[in-house]
Amino acid sequence: MLGCFDHKCCSQVAITSLFPLSNDFQECRSLSHICLVPGHRQRSSRRNMQTIDGGRPLPRSWFFFTCASLLGATALLIISMLDLGYLSMHLNPCVSLYTLLYHVGVILIARQRLNPDAPSYFSTAIFTGYLMAIVWMVAFVLTIVKLASSRNERGEYPEIAFLRQNGLPVHVWTQRVQVVLTLYELVMVGGMAARGHGMVKVHGPDPPDWRYEDGGKVCSSSMSM
């Protein structure tokens, strides 16, 4: 009976490897303080073994999409609040806030230790990203409809004039900027979800740099001598 309970067992097994062992023994080596022995459920061999302070917080492409989307969602939240969401049927402020919460949640999950017996939630993040992209598409269409319908025959925007009379610092250009930013967020969030889908096809459900392996806990297993 051989048990591995911490990373020190790897050096011990390396010494005992000088003596003949059973064919059931496959491998026990130190990889980022992780001992690999028979019966231990392993993730994909292509995963990077990381520690809490190592590696990137997200896969590289997702990191860029996240940073770009955070900037766009923050800008849209500020601009849409100038009219209290009235020029977007109150959708842009809400979906901007939800997008910020989505990205924060993805980052927090990505920095959690990976439990081999639990899902990594990467596929969940992709599915949620697709849902957010659909909501952004709806926000983009509604913002365009609101902009087009608010203009009268003389080329004036009575709704914007009404909001300005009530003290809101809005302009027709703030509404046009919202149209651009909703399209921008649709591309960023949708591209992030599509890129994650592609990574799943290549690397499986746990791509590199998504969460990190438990570096202190090592499997225990039994074998006949």
PASEBA-1860 file (N, C-alpha, C; in nm, 3 decimals):
! residues 225
1> MLGCFDHK> 0.087/-0.119/0.000/0.000/0.000/0.000/0.090/0.122/0.000 ~ 0.073/0.210/-0.099/0.154/0.331/-0.108/0.060/0.449/-0.110 ~ 0.081/0.546/-0.024/-0.005/0.664/-0.020/0.077/0.790/-0.038 ~ 0.029/0.884/-0.114/0.092/1.013/-0.135/0.000/1.119/-0.081 ~ 0.043/1.190/0.023/-0.043/1.288/0.084/0.012/1.429/0.071 ~ 0.135/1.446/0.032/0.188/1.579/0.003/0.297/1.565/-0.101 ~ 0.353/1.678/-0.143/0.448/1.674/-0.253/0.581/1.610/-0.214 ~ 0.607/1.590/-0.085/0.730/1.525/-0.043/0.735/1.379/-0.085
9> CCSQVAIT> 0.618/1.321/-0.109/0.614/1.180/-0.145/0.683/1.155/-0.277 ~ 0.688/1.255/-0.363/0.748/1.235/-0.494/0.897/1.204/-0.483 ~ 0.967/1.277/-0.393/1.109/1.248/-0.376/1.129/1.112/-0.311 ~ 1.036/1.072/-0.223/1.048/0.942/-0.161/1.030/0.830/-0.262 ~ 0.933/0.848/-0.351/0.912/0.745/-0.453/1.028/0.741/-0.550 ~ 1.092/0.858/-0.574/1.207/0.860/-0.663/1.320/0.772/-0.608 ~ 1.334/0.768/-0.475/1.437/0.684/-0.414/1.398/0.537/-0.424 ~ 1.271/0.509/-0.397/1.228/0.369/-0.403/1.223/0.316/-0.545
17> SLFPLSND> 1.231/0.406/-0.644/1.227/0.359/-0.782/1.354/0.283/-0.820 ~ 1.459/0.290/-0.733/1.580/0.211/-0.758/1.554/0.062/-0.741 ~ 1.444/0.031/-0.674/1.409/-0.109/-0.649/1.295/-0.147/-0.739 ~ 1.284/-0.274/-0.777/1.175/-0.316/-0.868/1.039/-0.298/-0.804 ~ 0.945/-0.243/-0.882/0.810/-0.221/-0.835/0.712/-0.292/-0.928 ~ 0.587/-0.293/-0.888/0.485/-0.358/-0.969/0.462/-0.281/-1.097 ~ 0.413/-0.350/-1.200/0.382/-0.285/-1.326/0.265/-0.187/-1.313 ~ 0.188/-0.201/-1.203/0.075/-0.111/-1.184/0.120/0.031/-1.154
25> FQECRSLS> 0.245/0.042/-1.107/0.296/0.176/-1.078/0.330/0.244/-1.209 ~ 0.271/0.355/-1.235/0.291/0.424/-1.363/0.388/0.541/-1.351 ~ 0.354/0.637/-1.267/0.439/0.756/-1.262/0.411/0.832/-1.134 ~ 0.520/0.882/-1.072/0.505/0.970/-0.957/0.620/1.067/-0.962 ~ 0.599/1.184/-1.005/0.704/1.283/-1.020/0.655/1.418/-0.970 ~ 0.746/1.510/-0.950/0.711/1.642/-0.901/0.693/1.735/-1.019 ~ 0.567/1.783/-1.035/0.536/1.882/-1.138/0.460/1.994/-1.068 ~ 0.532/2.102/-1.042/0.472/2.214/-0.969/0.413/2.166/-0.837
33> HICLVPGH> 0.488/2.078/-0.768/0.448/2.025/-0.637/0.323/1.939/-0.647 ~ 0.300/1.872/-0.758/0.186/1.782/-0.772/0.237/1.643/-0.800 ~ 0.190/1.547/-0.723/0.234/1.409/-0.738/0.131/1.334/-0.820 ~ 0.177/1.268/-0.924/0.088/1.194/-1.012/0.104/1.045/-0.983 ~ -0.002/0.979/-0.943/0.000/0.838/-0.913/-0.121/0.774/-0.975 ~ -0.125/0.640/-0.986/-0.241/0.574/-1.047/-0.368/0.604/-0.972 ~ -0.479/0.616/-1.046/-0.609/0.636/-0.988/-0.644/0.779/-0.962 ~ -0.546/0.873/-0.973/-0.577/1.014/-0.949/-0.636/1.074/-1.074
41> RQRSSRRN> -0.753/1.130/-1.063/-0.821/1.188/-1.178/-0.747/1.314/-1.222 ~ -0.698/1.314/-1.345/-0.619/1.426/-1.395/-0.699/1.505/-1.498 ~ -0.670/1.630/-1.503/-0.724/1.715/-1.608/-0.640/1.696/-1.734 ~ -0.668/1.774/-1.835/-0.597/1.760/-1.962/-0.448/1.777/-1.943 ~ -0.367/1.694/-2.013/-0.222/1.703/-2.001/-0.168/1.832/-2.058 ~ -0.249/1.905/-2.132/-0.204/2.030/-2.190/-0.221/2.147/-2.096 ~ -0.284/2.126/-1.980/-0.302/2.235/-1.885/-0.169/2.276/-1.826 ~ -0.155/2.403/-1.798/-0.037/2.455/-1.729/-0.058/2.437/-1.580
49> MQTIDGGR> 0.039/2.374/-1.513/0.033/2.361/-1.369/0.076/2.495/-1.309 ~ -0.017/2.560/-1.237/0.008/2.693/-1.189/-0.007/2.698/-1.037 ~ 0.047/2.802/-0.978/0.028/2.832/-0.838/-0.058/2.956/-0.830 ~ -0.093/2.994/-0.708/-0.184/3.105/-0.689/-0.126/3.234/-0.741 ~ 0.009/3.248/-0.739/0.070/3.371/-0.785/0.139/3.353/-0.919 ~ 0.106/3.252/-0.993/0.170/3.229/-1.122/0.069/3.226/-1.234 ~ 0.118/3.251/-1.354/0.033/3.245/-1.471/-0.053/3.369/-1.486 ~ -0.129/3.375/-1.592/-0.218/3.487/-1.617/-0.351/3.463/-1.547
57> PLPRSWFF> -0.424/3.571/-1.516/-0.553/3.552/-1.449/-0.657/3.489/-1.539 ~ -0.639/3.499/-1.671/-0.732/3.444/-1.768/-0.653/3.397/-1.889 ~ -0.712/3.311/-1.973/-0.649/3.285/-2.102/-0.621/3.416/-2.175 ~ -0.512/3.421/-2.251/-0.465/3.548/-2.308/-0.574/3.620/-2.387 ~ -0.642/3.549/-2.475/-0.744/3.614/-2.557/-0.860/3.664/-2.471 ~ -0.900/3.586/-2.372/-1.008/3.630/-2.283/-0.965/3.750/-2.201 ~ -0.839/3.758/-2.165/-0.791/3.873/-2.088/-0.806/4.002/-2.168 ~ -0.771/3.997/-2.298/-0.784/4.115/-2.382/-0.931/4.151/-2.403
65> FTCASLLG> -1.015/4.052/-2.430/-1.158/4.078/-2.447/-1.218/4.137/-2.319 ~ -1.177/4.084/-2.205/-1.231/4.131/-2.078/-1.193/4.275/-2.052 ~ -1.067/4.310/-2.072/-1.023/4.448/-2.049/-1.096/4.545/-2.141 ~ -1.106/4.507/-2.270/-1.175/4.595/-2.365/-1.322/4.610/-2.331 ~ -1.387/4.501/-2.294/-1.529/4.506/-2.262/-1.555/4.582/-2.132 ~ -1.467/4.569/-2.035/-1.483/4.646/-1.911/-1.478/4.795/-1.936 ~ -1.387/4.839/-2.023/-1.379/4.982/-2.055/-1.505/5.029/-2.126 ~ -1.551/4.950/-2.225/-1.670/4.989/-2.298/-1.795/4.991/-2.212
73> ATALLIIS> -1.812/4.889/-2.127/-1.930/4.883/-2.041/-1.930/4.996/-1.939 ~ -1.812/5.030/-1.887/-1.804/5.140/-1.791/-1.839/5.273/-1.856 ~ -1.786/5.296/-1.977/-1.816/5.419/-2.049/-1.965/5.428/-2.083 ~ -2.023/5.317/-2.127/-2.166/5.318/-2.163/-2.254/5.338/-2.040 ~ -2.214/5.281/-1.928/-2.292/5.299/-1.805/-2.295/5.446/-1.766 ~ -2.181/5.512/-1.776/-2.176/5.654/-1.739/-2.258/5.738/-1.836 ~ -2.241/5.714/-1.967/-2.311/5.795/-2.067/-2.462/5.770/-2.063 ~ -2.502/5.645/-2.048/-2.646/5.616/-2.046/-2.715/5.670/-1.922
81> MLDLGYLS> -2.638/5.688/-1.813/-2.698/5.744/-1.693/-2.718/5.895/-1.702 ~ -2.661/5.959/-1.806/-2.685/6.101/-1.825/-2.833/6.128/-1.856 ~ -2.898/6.034/-1.924/-3.041/6.046/-1.951/-3.123/5.947/-1.869 ~ -3.059/5.886/-1.768/-3.124/5.790/-1.679/-3.182/5.671/-1.756 ~ -3.120/5.637/-1.869/-3.163/5.524/-1.949/-3.284/5.550/-2.036 ~ -3.333/5.675/-2.038/-3.457/5.703/-2.111/-3.437/5.686/-2.261 ~ -3.319/5.722/-2.314/-3.294/5.717/-2.458/-3.259/5.576/-2.506 ~ -3.257/5.480/-2.418/-3.233/5.341/-2.458/-3.338/5.248/-2.399
89> MHLNPCVS> -3.454/5.305/-2.363/-3.561/5.229/-2.301/-3.514/5.162/-2.173 ~ -3.423/5.229/-2.104/-3.371/5.186/-1.974/-3.294/5.054/-1.980 ~ -3.249/5.016/-2.097/-3.179/4.888/-2.111/-3.028/4.902/-2.101 ~ -2.973/5.008/-2.158/-2.827/5.022/-2.159/-2.765/5.028/-2.019 ~ -2.820/5.105/-1.924/-2.760/5.104/-1.790/-2.763/4.966/-1.725 ~ -2.873/4.894/-1.744/-2.886/4.762/-1.680/-2.788/4.661/-1.740 ~ -2.784/4.654/-1.874/-2.698/4.555/-1.937/-2.550/4.591/-1.917 ~ -2.519/4.719/-1.905/-2.381/4.758/-1.875/-2.340/4.710/-1.736
97> LYTLLYHV> -2.429/4.728/-1.641/-2.400/4.683/-1.504/-2.388/4.532/-1.499 ~ -2.477/4.461/-1.568/-2.470/4.315/-1.570/-2.340/4.267/-1.636 ~ -2.295/4.338/-1.738/-2.170/4.300/-1.804/-2.051/4.318/-1.711 ~ -2.050/4.426/-1.637/-1.942/4.446/-1.539/-1.941/4.336/-1.435 ~ -2.059/4.300/-1.385/-2.067/4.192/-1.287/-2.025/4.059/-1.349 ~ -2.060/4.037/-1.474/-2.020/3.914/-1.543/-1.868/3.902/-1.551 ~ -1.802/4.008/-1.592/-1.656/4.003/-1.605/-1.589/3.988/-1.469 ~ -1.639/4.056/-1.369/-1.582/4.040/-1.234/-1.599/3.896/-1.187
105> GVILIARQ> -1.716/3.838/-1.212/-1.738/3.699/-1.173/-1.646/3.603/-1.245 ~ -1.625/3.626/-1.375/-1.535/3.540/-1.452/-1.394/3.547/-1.398 ~ -1.347/3.668/-1.366/-1.211/3.684/-1.313/-1.197/3.615/-1.179 ~ -1.297/3.629/-1.092/-1.289/3.566/-0.960/-1.289/3.414/-0.972 ~ -1.372/3.360/-1.060/-1.374/3.214/-1.078/-1.243/3.165/-1.138 ~ -1.188/3.241/-1.230/-1.063/3.200/-1.296/-0.946/3.194/-1.199 ~ -0.953/3.265/-1.087/-0.845/3.266/-0.989/-0.868/3.169/-0.874 ~ -0.974/3.089/-0.882/-1.001/2.992/-0.778/-0.925/2.862/-0.805
113> RLNPDAPS> -0.894/2.791/-0.698/-0.826/2.662/-0.710/-0.918/2.562/-0.779 ~ -0.863/2.482/-0.866/-0.940/2.384/-0.942/-0.955/2.256/-0.863 ~ -1.078/2.216/-0.841/-1.108/2.090/-0.774/-1.132/1.984/-0.883 ~ -1.050/1.879/-0.887/-1.067/1.778/-0.992/-1.203/1.711/-0.993 ~ -1.273/1.710/-0.881/-1.402/1.644/-0.873/-1.519/1.739/-0.897 ~ -1.492/1.864/-0.930/-1.597/1.962/-0.954/-1.577/2.026/-1.091 ~ -1.682/2.077/-1.152/-1.667/2.142/-1.283/-1.583/2.268/-1.272 ~ -1.518/2.304/-1.382/-1.434/2.425/-1.384/-1.513/2.550/-1.417
121> YFSTAIFT> -1.636/2.536/-1.463/-1.728/2.645/-1.495/-1.683/2.729/-1.614 ~ -1.588/2.678/-1.693/-1.548/2.750/-1.813/-1.661/2.749/-1.915 ~ -1.725/2.634/-1.933/-1.838/2.626/-2.025/-1.954/2.713/-1.979 ~ -1.974/2.724/-1.849/-2.079/2.811/-1.797/-2.051/2.957/-1.830 ~ -1.924/2.996/-1.820/-1.887/3.133/-1.856/-1.910/3.159/-2.005 ~ -1.884/3.059/-2.089/-1.908/3.075/-2.233/-2.057/3.090/-2.260 ~ -2.138/3.003/-2.200/-2.283/3.009/-2.222/-2.340/3.143/-2.175 ~ -2.294/3.191/-2.060/-2.340/3.320/-2.011/-2.296/3.432/-2.104
129> GYLMAIVW> -2.176/3.419/-2.161/-2.130/3.518/-2.257/-2.217/3.525/-2.381 ~ -2.262/3.411/-2.429/-2.353/3.410/-2.543/-2.486/3.478/-2.508 ~ -2.537/3.452/-2.388/-2.660/3.517/-2.345/-2.642/3.668/-2.337 ~ -2.527/3.712/-2.283/-2.500/3.855/-2.276/-2.489/3.916/-2.414 ~ -2.433/3.844/-2.509/-2.423/3.895/-2.646/-2.562/3.915/-2.707 ~ -2.655/3.823/-2.678/-2.791/3.838/-2.729/-2.858/3.963/-2.668 ~ -2.836/3.984/-2.540/-2.893/4.102/-2.474/-2.833/4.229/-2.533 ~ -2.703/4.227/-2.561/-2.640/4.344/-2.622/-2.695/4.370/-2.761
137> MVAFVLTI> -2.727/4.267/-2.835/-2.786/4.286/-2.967/-2.922/4.353/-2.955 ~ -3.001/4.309/-2.856/-3.131/4.372/-2.833/-3.113/4.519/-2.794 ~ -3.016/4.547/-2.708/-2.990/4.685/-2.667/-2.946/4.771/-2.786 ~ -2.867/4.714/-2.873/-2.822/4.787/-2.993/-2.941/4.822/-3.082 ~ -3.030/4.727/-3.106/-3.146/4.751/-3.191/-3.240/4.854/-3.128 ~ -3.266/4.840/-2.997/-3.357/4.933/-2.932/-3.301/5.075/-2.928 ~ -3.171/5.088/-2.911/-3.110/5.222/-2.909/-3.122/5.288/-3.045 ~ -3.101/5.211/-3.151/-3.117/5.266/-3.286/-3.263/5.306/-3.312
145> VKLASSRN> -3.357/5.219/-3.272/-3.499/5.249/-3.291/-3.537/5.376/-3.215 ~ -3.488/5.388/-3.093/-3.520/5.506/-3.012/-3.461/5.632/-3.074 ~ -3.341/5.623/-3.128/-3.278/5.738/-3.193/-3.354/5.779/-3.319 ~ -3.394/5.679/-3.398/-3.464/5.710/-3.523/-3.605/5.763/-3.499 ~ -3.672/5.710/-3.397/-3.810/5.751/-3.371/-3.822/5.884/-3.298 ~ -3.715/5.928/-3.236/-3.721/6.053/-3.160/-3.701/6.177/-3.246 ~ -3.667/6.159/-3.371/-3.646/6.273/-3.460/-3.774/6.303/-3.538 ~ -3.815/6.430/-3.538/-3.937/6.469/-3.609/-3.905/6.512/-3.752
153> ERGEYPEI> -4.008/6.563/-3.822/-3.991/6.598/-3.962/-3.897/6.715/-3.983 ~ -3.883/6.800/-3.885/-3.795/6.917/-3.897/-3.652/6.888/-3.853 ~ -3.623/6.760/-3.825/-3.488/6.724/-3.785/-3.456/6.755/-3.641 ~ -3.557/6.777/-3.560/-3.537/6.809/-3.419/-3.562/6.684/-3.334 ~ -3.513/6.692/-3.212/-3.527/6.579/-3.119/-3.603/6.629/-2.996 ~ -3.736/6.625/-2.999/-3.814/6.680/-2.888/-3.789/6.609/-2.755 ~ -3.765/6.479/-2.759/-3.741/6.407/-2.634/-3.613/6.455/-2.567 ~ -3.510/6.476/-2.647/-3.384/6.526/-2.591/-3.403/6.667/-2.536
161> AFLRQNGL> -3.480/6.750/-2.608/-3.507/6.885/-2.558/-3.585/6.880/-2.427 ~ -3.679/6.786/-2.417/-3.755/6.772/-2.293/-3.664/6.732/-2.177 ~ -3.572/6.638/-2.202/-3.481/6.596/-2.096/-3.388/6.709/-2.055 ~ -3.344/6.789/-2.150/-3.257/6.901/-2.118/-3.333/7.005/-2.035 ~ -3.460/7.024/-2.064/-3.539/7.118/-1.985/-3.554/7.072/-1.841 ~ -3.545/6.941/-1.819/-3.556/6.887/-1.684/-3.419/6.872/-1.617 ~ -3.318/6.932/-1.674/-3.187/6.938/-1.610/-3.092/6.825/-1.639 ~ -3.126/6.737/-1.734/-3.036/6.626/-1.766/-2.937/6.669/-1.874
169> PVHVWTQR> -2.807/6.645/-1.855/-2.705/6.688/-1.951/-2.694/6.594/-2.071 ~ -2.797/6.590/-2.153/-2.799/6.498/-2.266/-2.790/6.578/-2.395 ~ -2.750/6.507/-2.499/-2.740/6.565/-2.633/-2.763/6.453/-2.732 ~ -2.790/6.489/-2.855/-2.811/6.386/-2.955/-2.685/6.303/-2.975 ~ -2.570/6.364/-2.950/-2.444/6.290/-2.967/-2.425/6.186/-2.858 ~ -2.476/6.211/-2.738/-2.466/6.109/-2.633/-2.548/5.985/-2.670 ~ -2.661/6.007/-2.739/-2.741/5.894/-2.783/-2.671/5.819/-2.897 ~ -2.605/5.892/-2.985/-2.532/5.827/-3.094/-2.411/5.749/-3.041
177> VQVVLTLY> -2.348/5.805/-2.941/-2.236/5.732/-2.878/-2.284/5.602/-2.816 ~ -2.403/5.605/-2.760/-2.459/5.482/-2.702/-2.481/5.375/-2.810 ~ -2.522/5.417/-2.928/-2.539/5.322/-3.037/-2.405/5.256/-3.070 ~ -2.299/5.336/-3.079/-2.167/5.283/-3.110/-2.118/5.189/-3.001 ~ -2.138/5.228/-2.875/-2.088/5.147/-2.764/-2.166/5.016/-2.748 ~ -2.295/5.018/-2.777/-2.369/4.891/-2.770/-2.320/4.794/-2.878 ~ -2.292/4.846/-2.996/-2.236/4.760/-3.101/-2.097/4.710/-3.061 ~ -2.019/4.798/-3.000/-1.885/4.760/-2.953/-1.892/4.648/-2.850
185> ELVMVGGM> -1.983/4.660/-2.754/-1.997/4.557/-2.652/-2.050/4.427/-2.710 ~ -2.137/4.436/-2.808/-2.185/4.316/-2.876/-2.069/4.239/-2.938 ~ -1.978/4.310/-3.002/-1.861/4.246/-3.064/-1.768/4.189/-2.958 ~ -1.743/4.265/-2.851/-1.648/4.220/-2.749/-1.701/4.097/-2.673 ~ -1.823/4.104/-2.623/-1.877/3.993/-2.545/-1.903/3.871/-2.635 ~ -1.958/3.896/-2.753/-1.980/3.785/-2.844/-1.850/3.722/-2.891 ~ -1.749/3.806/-2.918/-1.618/3.753/-2.956/-1.552/3.674/-2.845 ~ -1.570/3.719/-2.722/-1.514/3.647/-2.607/-1.577/3.509/-2.594
193> AARGHGMV> -1.711/3.502/-2.608/-1.778/3.373/-2.599/-1.738/3.281/-2.714 ~ -1.729/3.336/-2.835/-1.691/3.255/-2.950/-1.547/3.206/-2.938 ~ -1.459/3.290/-2.887/-1.320/3.249/-2.867/-1.311/3.138/-2.762 ~ -1.389/3.151/-2.654/-1.391/3.046/-2.553/-1.443/2.915/-2.609 ~ -1.543/2.922/-2.697/-1.595/2.803/-2.761/-1.486/2.735/-2.844 ~ -1.407/2.817/-2.914/-1.297/2.760/-2.991/-1.191/2.696/-2.904 ~ -1.163/2.754/-2.787/-1.064/2.695/-2.696/-1.112/2.561/-2.642 ~ -1.243/2.550/-2.619/-1.296/2.422/-2.571/-1.276/2.313/-2.676
201> KVHGPDPP> -1.294/2.347/-2.802/-1.275/2.248/-2.908/-1.129/2.203/-2.918 ~ -1.036/2.293/-2.887/-0.893/2.260/-2.900/-0.838/2.196/-2.773 ~ -0.867/2.256/-2.657/-0.806/2.215/-2.531/-0.898/2.134/-2.440 ~ -1.025/2.124/-2.474/-1.116/2.058/-2.383/-1.180/2.158/-2.289 ~ -1.252/2.110/-2.189/-1.327/2.201/-2.100/-1.240/2.283/-2.007 ~ -1.110/2.253/-1.997/-1.021/2.325/-1.906/-0.901/2.377/-1.985 ~ -0.911/2.490/-2.051/-0.798/2.542/-2.129/-0.688/2.593/-2.040 ~ -0.568/2.615/-2.094/-0.458/2.668/-2.013/-0.493/2.805/-1.954
209> DWRYEDGG> -0.441/2.830/-1.835/-0.457/2.956/-1.762/-0.599/2.977/-1.710 ~ -0.683/2.874/-1.716/-0.815/2.885/-1.654/-0.810/2.811/-1.521 ~ -0.809/2.885/-1.412/-0.795/2.833/-1.276/-0.658/2.766/-1.261 ~ -0.626/2.715/-1.144/-0.494/2.658/-1.121/-0.508/2.530/-1.039 ~ -0.411/2.443/-1.058/-0.415/2.316/-0.988/-0.377/2.335/-0.842 ~ -0.429/2.245/-0.759/-0.395/2.246/-0.616/-0.251/2.200/-0.601 ~ -0.164/2.293/-0.560/-0.023/2.260/-0.552/0.019/2.193/-0.422 ~ -0.066/2.194/-0.321/-0.024/2.136/-0.195/-0.083/2.000/-0.166
217> KVCSSSMS> -0.191/1.970/-0.231/-0.258/1.844/-0.203/-0.224/1.742/-0.310 ~ -0.186/1.623/-0.268/-0.144/1.521/-0.361/-0.229/1.398/-0.338 ~ -0.248/1.323/-0.441/-0.338/1.208/-0.435/-0.284/1.098/-0.347 ~ -0.371/1.009/-0.308/-0.329/0.886/-0.242/-0.383/0.770/-0.323 ~ -0.307/0.664/-0.331/-0.348/0.551/-0.411/-0.290/0.426/-0.352 ~ -0.337/0.312/-0.398/-0.286/0.185/-0.350/-0.240/0.103/-0.467 ~ -0.137/0.022/-0.442/-0.090/-0.069/-0.545/-0.027/-0.190/-0.475 ~ -0.022/-0.297/-0.543/0.039/-0.419/-0.488/0.187/-0.418/-0.513
225> M> 0.264/-0.456/-0.413/0.409/-0.459/-0.424/0.451/-0.594/-0.480
END
